Amino acid sequence: MGKPTELVQGSLDLLILRTLQPGAMHGWGIAQRIHLLSREVLQVRQGALYPALHRLEERGWVRAHWGESEQNRRARYYELTAAGRRHLGKEQAQWDRLTDAIGHVLRPQEDQP
Amino acid sequence: MIRIFVVLGRIFRSRRRERDLREELQYHLDRQAAGADAEERRRLAAQFGGVEPLVVEARQRGPRRWLDEAAQDLRHAVRSWARSPGLCLLILATLALGIGSTTSVFSILDGLVYRPLEVPRSGELLAVAQHVRGAARSTRDDATYVSEQEFQRYAAGSASAFQGLAAYMPSVPASLERADALKPLVGDLATCNYFRVLSARPELGRLLAPGDCAAGAPAVAVLSDAAWRKEFGADPSLVGRAIVLNRVPVAVIGVAPPGFWGTEVSATDFWAPVTLEPALMPEWNVLVDANTSWLALLGRLRQGVSPSQAQAALSLTSRQLDREEAHRRTTVSVSSPSLLASPQMRSKVLLAATVLLIAMGLVLLVACINVANLLLARGLGRQREWAVRMALGASRGRIVRQSLVETMVLALGGGAAGMLTSRIGGRGLIRLALAQMPPHAPFRVPLAADGRTLGFGVGVTLATAAVCCLLPALRSARGDVNPKLRDAGPGVSAGARAHRLRNALVAAQVAACMVLLLAAGVLFHSRLRMLDGNPGFRLGGIASITYDLAHAGYDGARAAGFQRQLRDRLLALPGVATVAAATTLPLGDRHDFTGFVAPDGRDLSVEDSEISPGFLPLLDIPLLRGRNFTAADFGARRLILSAAAAKRFFPEADAVGQSLRRGKQLWQIVGVAADAQVAELGVSDSNFVYLSESPDGQADLKMMVGLHAGATIPAGEVRATVHALDPQLPVEVAPLADNLQIWRLRSGLLSNLAGTLGMLAMLLAGTGLAGLLSCEVRARQREIGIRVALGAAPKQIAGHVAGQMRGPLGSGIVAGLALGAACFQVLSHVLYGVSPWDPATFLLMPLLLLAVVLFAAAAPLRRALRLDPVQVLRED
């Protein structure tokens, strides 16, 4: 495993929300999923993950409940709320616009006819 | 209470959240470690950084952090005060006394002026005052009252605004006939809807009903619960029986409920219909007089009617009244009724209370500044503690907050203690005031804490806390850490900024002290003048004989007979040279005001007294023009004006031979007498008018006897003479000079109060300055030691240390003098023979203050001079 790439500021929230879109998941699972989906480029550190999860919970974008894990242990599961889903949609659109814009700036010649 | 649960719930929830977080993180850690070997596991754990830091971080984001720190600050504050209990107690006591005394004065003001009457739905009640100008009017009690005829007009004209408009004459003196003697009572003469307007229900029998005011209705009265218990032993069979008031049999129809106090400051013993006035008070006979102010107005508004709508309705009536009488201009004002609803009384009490509150506020300010200085000195001593804590990472805000909490704890503790003291203090003050009043005036002020007193107390406490605490707290966290750590030894002196702040505090303290001392000085000087003053008439060798035929039920003819016989018999007594009679004795407590109108329409309210021809010669009051009354003037409506009244009525012309109009009567002026302070001590130019004796005034006359030189007052013989004519009549025989006592008592009370406050302020300022100087000396021990070692003379050292106080002391005294000069006008009406800007006081008091300050400074200065340089330098 190489040195994990630093996440763009503020993008962790978006990643977590996106990861939770298919269904409820516990913190460890979220970290693994992000790791896998990013083709093992992004690694979310625990010290950032849990504060972020609690922040999202406080804002009402995710809610948490205790559930049974795959290994029959108590684990805390997080899932999107309706507000969280709406927020995700907005954030995703914004992110697309942003990356598009950054792409144009970085490779301007492709825009030339 | 609910807030406490919310906070507890938050703490509880946050505990559970921490537990959850720990479990969640542990799960993560275990999953991560699952596939790894021992080496990898250790590496992961190290990378993770453990569970606890995350928990702590979560905690700091939560609401508990604030709570935790506040609790820490509180604990710290209590601990740090417990280390210096003496200082803590001193500050607490100072604040408790200061806050307590100001709040108790305010609670009395509140009870008198602001608190609504204690009757159901008092918010609907409205007190109505009438102000008449341009018309000749007589006044009983209060110029804003109305006559019965005016009341009827107002009631009819404002029926759409009021559910009921009632009128009453408060504080009517009456005597209740008991088997052995006459017992003085105080009652109200009220219109028969009085109790309905106040929504009172009877405790026994019934209250006044409209039928009781009808023409020819039997004489009835309602007793107060207190009078029923005190005078009649709570006898339930009293209802329906007759009692005798002012020699008139009156049937008791009911007893008012225990909580019902009426609408006046003085307790009311009975309520009788207003229509009984001619029977109960034959010598007044104001019921038929449309031009006498004698009834107070009180109404209950209809639902949805605003006070200004009611005022508009009343004004319609007042304008109608104006149209019916030439030159009359009437205005009507309304206010929410309290025990002092009359605007005149209100403004008097407000003025007195404001002056007193300002004086007490000044003492409180001096005390606060002492506390602030103590805390500042303590803060300087703790600079090293603050510096260490800041070096260890405490934020500046945190340190300011902690020292704020430390002092706030004290201030709030002082405030709470002050609120408790104010309850006791308020009662004490009322008792003190009562001790200065005639003994048969029961008097009550509701003192139970209400929103306003509580708000006032909290406001004073917060202001106190701000003065005491904020400055030292801000000081404590100012400046760099490093220099403080490096040289915060005992040898360093405070920075220039601390000096400026402290000097400003000292100047404010001295100024406050100066104002109080000046007030005390002026009042004391006026008292000295009063003690040896000459009121402008003879006081020695005269005895006053006071009795009250009116309240003993005499009518005019019977009273005239009594007076004639008494006069003759008194003249026959040994030692008696002359006898004179008057309705108002010189400097007595009775004051009659009448409106007179000059031929050119100029109208003045004057104080008057009917006098017998012997009155002026007996008192050695010289006649300036015209002649004295003679026996032929009896009932002939003749006047002798005081010089001041003559000048005001006839600034250009000679008064003698002219006439003045009172109502529809013309009174002819036969003479002008020299001004004398017969009405009010210290006021020689009051509008005083002497009236010739009339048949109507006979029941009000009192006697004075002039004694032969060297004769003592034949008090026993005089009493026997009176009782030979009427065995039941209460009579008092006293030297006329005793009348001065009432005035002296009042001035004594005032000057004692001002003196006490002034002394207290001076004491506080003196100890504060002494403390400050000794702190200064201690802080500069090393410097002084070096100076002495280098050969400085003691005089130079003393000059150096004391020199720092010179500036603030001087500016404080000057500011105090300026402040006193600017606002002592308010004292002018309680001063006798002294200007409010009395030069002697303004010269002597600064000297006194200087002397006290020097005395206070002496001890610390001596300590500075006695410092042994070797020892001081070795100590470091």
Interface residues (C-beta under 8 A of the other chain):
Chain A: H26 G27 W28 A31 Q46 G47 Y50 P51 H54 W66 S69 R73 R74 A75 R76
Chain B: D20 L21 E23 E24 L25 Y27 H28 D30 R31 Q32 F48 G49 P53 L54 E57 A58 R61
